[in-house]
Amino acid sequence: MKKIIYSIIILVVSSFSTSGQVGIGTSVVDESAALEIFSSTKGLLLPRMTQEQIEAIASPALGLEVFCTDMLLKGIYYYDGADFVHTTSGMSFAELEVFYANTVTSPTGQVWMDRNLGATQVATSSTDHLAYGNLYQWGRALDGHQVIVWTSSILPAVLNKFCTPLNKGYEK
């Protein structure tokens, strides 16, 4: 009887890999992977949560991934150590809230901005400098290049540290 129990224990212990790798749908796990999933007919479904549920996660691990179901940009978000970031746009929850804060949705579901990015108000005239906004380059990080402080409807003498003013001989 003892031999049978010892044999079962040895069989169970030897069946676990010491490397900590797990394969689902495959018996051979790539050496660089802790988890490998194989399927030619199904995908991986991440936890689907609302923004409120995601933000309620206590001490999220760096790299934690979830699928947000209620943001205007629905999709996969990962935790970068400071905020959850949309994998495609690269924008955090905080940036997306600012980005989409001033939108109008039409009856057909199209979303329109009611002002320029960075503007403090909807334009009241073509010379309303508070509605001019900032200079954005799509795909470029928010590194300060986009910031312009408008004090009048005339182009500022200094745009920001990334731009040279037009009145210094660079207008050609």
C-alpha positions as CSV (number, residue, x, y, z in Angstrom):
1,M,0.0,0.0,0.0
2,K,2.8,2.4,0.8
3,K,4.4,1.7,-2.5
4,I,1.2,2.7,-4.3
5,I,0.9,5.9,-2.3
6,Y,4.6,6.8,-3.0
7,S,4.1,6.0,-6.7
8,I,1.1,8.3,-6.9
9,I,2.9,11.1,-5.1
10,I,6.0,10.8,-7.4
11,L,3.7,10.7,-10.5
12,V,1.8,13.8,-9.4
13,V,4.9,15.7,-8.4
14,S,6.8,14.8,-11.6
15,S,3.8,15.8,-13.8
16,F,4.2,19.5,-12.7
17,S,6.8,21.4,-14.7
18,T,9.4,23.1,-12.6
19,S,9.7,26.0,-15.1
20,G,6.2,27.3,-14.3
21,Q,5.0,27.2,-17.9
22,V,1.4,26.4,-18.8
23,G,0.1,25.4,-22.2
24,I,-3.6,25.5,-23.1
25,G,-4.4,23.7,-26.3
26,T,-0.8,22.8,-26.7
27,S,1.6,20.4,-25.0
28,V,4.7,22.3,-26.1
29,V,5.1,25.8,-24.6
30,D,7.6,28.2,-26.2
31,E,10.6,28.7,-23.9
32,S,10.0,32.4,-23.7
33,A,6.4,32.1,-22.5
34,A,4.9,31.5,-19.1
35,L,1.5,30.9,-20.7
36,E,0.8,29.8,-24.3
37,I,-2.6,29.5,-25.7
38,F,-3.3,27.8,-29.0
39,S,-6.5,27.7,-30.9
40,S,-7.5,28.1,-34.6
41,T,-11.1,28.7,-33.8
42,K,-11.3,30.8,-30.6
43,G,-9.6,33.9,-29.0
44,L,-8.6,35.2,-25.7
45,L,-11.2,37.2,-23.8
46,L,-9.9,39.7,-21.3
47,P,-11.9,40.8,-18.4
48,R,-14.6,43.3,-19.6
49,M,-15.1,46.2,-17.2
50,T,-16.5,49.7,-17.1
51,Q,-14.1,52.6,-16.5
52,E,-15.4,52.9,-12.9
53,Q,-14.7,49.3,-12.2
54,I,-11.2,49.5,-13.7
55,E,-10.4,52.6,-11.7
56,A,-11.6,50.8,-8.5
57,I,-8.9,48.1,-8.9
58,A,-6.7,48.5,-5.8
59,S,-3.0,48.6,-6.6
60,P,-3.1,47.4,-10.2
61,A,0.0,45.5,-11.3
62,L,2.2,47.1,-14.0
63,G,1.1,45.8,-17.3
64,L,-2.4,44.7,-16.2
65,E,-4.7,44.5,-19.2
66,V,-8.5,44.9,-19.3
67,F,-11.1,45.6,-21.9
68,C,-13.0,48.8,-21.1
69,T,-16.6,48.7,-22.3
70,D,-17.9,52.2,-21.7
71,M,-15.3,54.7,-22.8
72,L,-15.8,56.4,-26.2
73,L,-12.7,54.5,-27.2
74,K,-13.7,51.0,-26.2
75,G,-10.9,48.6,-26.2
76,I,-7.9,47.1,-24.4
77,Y,-6.2,49.3,-21.8
78,Y,-3.0,48.4,-19.8
79,Y,-1.7,49.9,-16.6
80,D,1.6,51.8,-17.1
81,G,2.3,52.4,-13.4
82,A,0.4,55.7,-13.3
83,D,-2.9,55.3,-15.3
84,F,-4.6,52.9,-17.7
85,V,-3.6,53.5,-21.3
86,H,-5.5,52.7,-24.5
87,T,-3.3,50.3,-26.5
88,T,-4.1,51.8,-29.9
89,S,-4.2,55.6,-29.2
90,G,-1.6,55.6,-26.4
91,M,-3.9,58.0,-24.4
92,S,-4.5,57.5,-20.7
93,F,-7.9,57.7,-19.1
94,A,-7.1,61.2,-17.9
95,E,-6.1,62.3,-21.5
96,L,-9.1,60.7,-23.1
97,E,-11.5,62.5,-20.6
98,V,-10.0,65.8,-21.6
99,F,-9.9,64.9,-25.3
100,Y,-13.6,63.9,-25.4
101,A,-14.9,66.2,-22.7
102,N,-16.3,68.7,-25.3
103,T,-18.0,66.5,-27.8
104,V,-21.5,66.6,-29.4
105,T,-23.1,63.4,-30.6
106,S,-25.5,63.6,-33.5
107,P,-28.7,61.6,-33.8
108,T,-26.9,59.2,-36.2
109,G,-24.3,58.5,-33.6
110,Q,-21.5,60.5,-35.1
111,V,-19.3,62.3,-32.5
112,W,-18.1,65.9,-33.2
113,M,-15.9,68.2,-31.2
114,D,-17.5,71.4,-30.2
115,R,-14.2,73.3,-30.1
116,N,-10.5,73.0,-31.2
117,L,-8.2,70.8,-29.1
118,G,-6.8,72.9,-26.3
119,A,-9.4,75.7,-26.7
120,T,-11.0,77.1,-23.6
121,Q,-14.4,77.8,-25.2
122,V,-16.5,77.4,-28.3
123,A,-15.7,80.1,-30.9
124,T,-17.9,83.3,-30.7
125,S,-16.2,84.8,-33.8
126,S,-13.3,84.2,-36.3
127,T,-11.0,86.4,-34.1
128,D,-11.9,84.7,-30.8
129,H,-8.4,83.7,-29.7
130,L,-9.8,81.6,-26.8
131,A,-11.2,79.2,-29.4
132,Y,-8.0,78.8,-31.4
133,G,-6.6,75.9,-29.4
134,N,-3.3,74.1,-29.7
135,L,-1.1,72.6,-32.4
136,Y,-1.4,68.8,-32.3
137,Q,0.5,66.3,-34.4
138,W,-1.4,63.0,-34.5
139,G,0.6,60.1,-33.2
140,R,3.0,62.4,-31.4
141,A,3.1,62.2,-27.6
142,L,1.9,65.2,-25.5
143,D,5.5,66.5,-24.9
144,G,4.7,70.2,-24.9
145,H,5.0,70.7,-28.7
146,Q,1.3,71.4,-28.9
147,V,0.9,74.1,-26.3
148,I,0.4,77.7,-27.4
149,V,-0.7,80.4,-25.0
150,W,-3.0,82.7,-27.0
151,T,-3.2,86.2,-25.6
152,S,-4.8,87.8,-28.7
153,S,-5.9,86.8,-32.2
154,I,-2.4,87.6,-33.6
155,L,0.1,84.7,-33.7
156,P,2.1,84.7,-30.5
157,A,5.7,85.8,-30.6
158,V,6.7,82.6,-28.9
159,L,4.7,79.4,-29.6
160,N,6.5,77.1,-27.3
161,K,10.0,75.7,-26.9
162,F,9.5,73.4,-29.9
163,C,8.6,76.1,-32.4
164,T,10.4,79.1,-33.8
165,P,8.3,82.2,-34.3
166,L,7.4,83.2,-37.9
167,N,8.7,86.8,-37.5
168,K,12.3,85.7,-37.1
169,G,13.0,85.2,-40.9
170,Y,11.6,81.7,-41.1
171,E,8.4,82.5,-42.9
172,K,9.9,81.6,-46.4
